[in-house]
């Protein structure tokens, strides 16, 4: 946490200089090369239902790409860290997850730098391919807009938008066209 008024920074999870893959609270949790982070908030449907019942907003969580461990983790407002798991209780494994984003429906998008793909973690824990593996060269950053569009920045100097599971170039075009380009 960063306190802008006081100019202080507080560690909410993990311990600087100590790598690992442990779930836990605060400094008991361990990461190895955490990279991308995204805020996970209530979905539009959850928000509408909560507002109709007059309830306060729920706590906000942060989703972390734990690159060195090949994991995606959730850090709750309390500092509690948990590894995201599939419906079979197994840890969801990724190939060097780098970027993460959460769309308004609660789907988590993960860019995998080493495998050249972007996958989606659905709210039920299932993992599906959001874009074909042959389309990206080292996807890095990923962002989900409020309107549901998902945009990915890749190491091949391109910015691509994922539309219905297939990416399209929306920005800088690479100088060569091949099976990894347009």
Secondary structure, 3 states (H helix, E strand, C coil): CEECCCCEECCCCCECCEECCCCEEHHHCCECCEEEEEEECCCHHHHHHHHHHCCCCCCCEEEEEEHHHCEEEEECCCCEEEECECCCCCECCCCCEEEEEECCCCCEEEEECCCCEEEEECCCCCEEEEECHHHCCCEEEEEECCCCCEEEEECCCEEEEEECCEEEECCCCCCCCCCCCC
